[in-house]
Amino acid sequence: ARFSSDMTMEDFDFSFNPSINRHQIMDLATAGFVERKENVFFIGPAGVGKTHLASALAHQACRRGFDVLFVKTPQLLRHLAVSHADGSWEAKLAHYLKPDLLILDDWGLKPLGHPAADDLYEIICERYEHGSLIMTSNRTLEEWPELFGDALLASAALDRLVHHSHVITITGKSYRAKKIHKRKEGKL
């Protein structure tokens, strides 16, 4: 599935950020959203646990027998760009459409160019009501349309993404920054 083996539910520190709705996360951990082909979005600043929670849900889905693939969004877009050049686009697209759950980590770090916006739209469109997505992003949902560079394409993609979705906005300070601070103080 290509996700970190040390980012599980058992390892997540809910006490670090009490604003995270533990009940909601544990409900998602049943993988019912995968059965229902729903999406999950973790939105918030760097270091608040988005990737950890996405990985933890991926672990839970695997434990329940679902096929899962975790990929950084820029890497997925690079793979698809290369596949246009070498004629393997259909096969590469099928690779990303196949799993029951596809995790796109670090979505929206920078605006999409062509053909990246079209490629991402194809994945969203083809997975709609056929497979689940988890996306992590530092950007709010309101910022997502501008990333596509095409208002109509963005509208169609976002309409499908949010239709059956759970949006989890996480606020707070960076867990990594806290660890660095503790390390400097000699507490780690």
Secondary structure as the mmCIF struct_conf table of DSSP 4:
data_model
#
loop_
_struct_conf.conf_type_id
_struct_conf.id
_struct_conf.beg_label_comp_id
_struct_conf.beg_label_asym_id
_struct_conf.beg_label_seq_id
_struct_conf.end_label_comp_id
_struct_conf.end_label_asym_id
_struct_conf.end_label_seq_id
TURN_TY1_P TURN_TY1_P1 SER A 5 ASP A 6
TURN_TY1_P TURN_TY1_P2 MET A 9 ASP A 11
TURN_TY1_P TURN_TY1_P3 PHE A 14 PHE A 16
TURN_TY1_P TURN_TY1_P4 PRO A 18 SER A 19
BEND BEND1 ILE A 20 ILE A 20
HELX_RH_AL_P HELX_RH_AL_P1 ARG A 22 LEU A 28
TURN_TY1_P TURN_TY1_P5 ALA A 29 ALA A 31
HELX_RH_AL_P HELX_RH_AL_P2 GLY A 32 GLU A 35
TURN_TY1_P TURN_TY1_P6 ARG A 36 LYS A 37
STRN STRN1 ASN A 39 ILE A 43
BEND BEND2 PRO A 45 PRO A 45
TURN_TY1_P TURN_TY1_P7 ALA A 46 GLY A 47
BEND BEND3 VAL A 48 GLY A 49
HELX_RH_AL_P HELX_RH_AL_P3 LYS A 50 ARG A 63
TURN_TY1_P TURN_TY1_P8 ARG A 64 GLY A 65
STRN STRN2 VAL A 68 LYS A 72
HELX_RH_AL_P HELX_RH_AL_P4 THR A 73 ASP A 86
TURN_TY1_P TURN_TY1_P9 GLY A 87 GLY A 87
HELX_RH_AL_P HELX_RH_AL_P5 TRP A 89 LEU A 97
BEND BEND4 LYS A 98 ASP A 100
STRN STRN3 LEU A 101 TRP A 107
TURN_TY1_P TURN_TY1_P10 GLY A 108 GLY A 108
BEND BEND5 LEU A 109 LYS A 110
TURN_TY1_P TURN_TY1_P11 HIS A 114 PRO A 115
HELX_RH_AL_P HELX_RH_AL_P6 ALA A 116 ARG A 127
TURN_TY1_P TURN_TY1_P12 TYR A 128 HIS A 130
BEND BEND6 GLY A 131 GLY A 131
STRN STRN4 SER A 132 SER A 137
BEND BEND7 ASN A 138 ARG A 139
HELX_RH_3T_P HELX_RH_3T_P1 LEU A 141 GLU A 143
HELX_RH_AL_P HELX_RH_AL_P7 TRP A 144 PHE A 148
BEND BEND8 GLY A 149 GLY A 149
HELX_RH_AL_P HELX_RH_AL_P8 ALA A 151 HIS A 163
TURN_TY1_P TURN_TY1_P13 HIS A 164 HIS A 164
STRN STRN5 SER A 165 THR A 169
BEND BEND9 GLY A 172 GLY A 172
HELX_RH_AL_P HELX_RH_AL_P9 TYR A 175 LYS A 184
TURN_TY1_P TURN_TY1_P14 GLU A 185 GLY A 186
#
